[in-house]
């Protein structure tokens, strides 16, 4: 069994530092309703595990809902080698393509993850 070494490097992108994982295969994020989840990518979809397993259960989904660095709600799906994002999950409106998800973790810190970092 192979193990991954995980550590964060702090980058400065202007107003505040951002933790970037050098090696990471999951993300701990906060959803629109304030619930805490862990997510990763498997077979071109997201595997999602709740922190509160009494209320929610682990499942697979083609999309993931999260809060961005400014506290705005987004929904993301995988589109080839990148992410496709919709503000408030409005897939009929303007969408954005991105190489990384910029999200808030369980402690409220700004984090980012690429598709390669989330694949297991």
N, C-alpha and C positions, 0 to 999 in steps of 0.2 A: 504494500500500500504506500503510495506516494503522499507526502505531506507538503503543504504549501507554507512558505514563510510569508507572514503578513506583517507589514508595518506601514505607517503613514508618513508622508513627507508633507510639510506645510508649504503651500504656495501663497503668494500674495497677488491678488488680482485687482487691486485698487483699494477699496474701503476696508476689507477685512480678510483674514487668512482663510484658506480653503484646504481641507485635508484631502489629499489625493492618495489612494492606495497604490503601492508599487505592485502588489499582487493581492487580488481579492476575488472571491467567487460568489459573493452575495452582497446585498445591501440591506441595512436596517433603516426603514423609512416610516414616515407618518402619513396616513391616508387623509382624505378630505374630512372625515368625521373624527379625526384625532386618534384613531387606533394605530397601534404600532405593529408593523409587519416586517418579516424578513423575506426577501425575494431573490431569485436567481433565474438564469435562463437554462432551459433544457428543451431540446428538440424544437427550436424556433418559437417557444412560448415561455411564459413566466410560471415558475413554481412559487407559490405563496404560502408562508407559514405565519399564523398570527402569534403575537405575544400572549394574548388573552385567549387561550384555547378553550376556556369554558363557554365563551360566547361565539367564537368563530372556529372554523376547521381549515386544515391545510387543503389546498386545491391548486389546480392548474387553470391558467387563464391566458387568453391571447393579448390581454391588456393589463396595465398596472396603473392605479391612480395614486398620485403623490402630491406633496406640497413642494414648490420650488424654493429657491433661496430667498425670494421676496415674500413667501407665504401664500403664493397664488396656487390654486388647484389645477393640475394638469393630468392628462391621461396619455400613456405612451404605449406604442406597439412596435414590434420588430418589423423592419422593412429591409430585407436583404442584409447588408453589412452595417446598417445604421438604424436609428430610431426615428419614428414618426410621432410627433406630439400634437395634441389638440388641447387648447386652453378650455378648461371646464368640461373636457370630454366632448366638445362640439365638433364632431367629425365632418359635418356639413359646412362648417365655417373654415376659417384660415387654419392651415396646419403648418408645422415646421419640421424640417429634417435636421437631425443633430447626431453627432458622433458620440455624445455622452449625455447622461441624465444628470442634471444639476438639481439636487434634492436636499432636504433637511433630514438629518438622522434623528434617532430617538432622543438625543441630548440637545437638539436644536442647532447643531453645527452644520455648516454648509459642506456638502460632500458631492463628489461626482463619480460616476462609473461609466465605463465604456461597455459595449457589447462583449468584447473579448474578455473583459474582467469578470463579467457576470456568467459566462458560460461554464457549465460543469460537464 
